[in-house]
Amino acid sequence: MITTIMSKLAITALTGITLLGGSAAFASTSSTQAGGPVRVYVAPGTSAASPILLTGAIGDFGTTTPVNKNGKKDPEGTYIQVTLRKGTFRVNATALDAKLNKAQPALDQATCSGWLVQTGPVWLANGTGGYAGISGTLQMTVTLAFISPRYTSGKDKGQCDNNTQPLSRYASTTGSGIVRYK
């Protein structure tokens, strides 16, 4: 079902988003952090960790990993542990995840292609190292696109098979907002 495919893609994107949500910790290149505007770029991977890059008030890079509320690794977690060169922080992506779970992709039955773009907030907290005292809200945008195969036999022969892995897929998570340090 398309919902299953979108759930798998959303988890992948969220992991990438993990990002920021799951990894929106940005590190300043100086020894003091003033906070300010940041932009986040997450490339959701197929493994537990996804690369993340932060620019602006935080210039740093690293990985994001989905975790549960207590910080334990959880592939379906709605929190993201962001591990950067200068420290770590956690992203609360529960609101964005809830929006993704309700979203329905646009589908083109003639080409068996689909897409979804969803934006929502994530909150940053629990910083360590250079990100100690971090807080802030980022607006993250998850973009998903896919092409499904067609049934090759049976009563649905020739129709889009949205119950299996897509033939090809694309996912990205980007966002921006303001970070502060206590």
Protein Blocks (a to p, Z undefined) as FASTA:
>chain_A
ZZlmmmmmmmmmmmmmmmmmnoccccdfbfbdebjaddddddddfbfbdcdddehjbccd
dddddddfkopacfkbcbdcdddfkbccdddfklmmmmmmmpccdddfklopacdddddd
dddehiehjlgoiacdddddddddddddddfedjkgoiacfkbccfbdcddddddddddd
ZZ
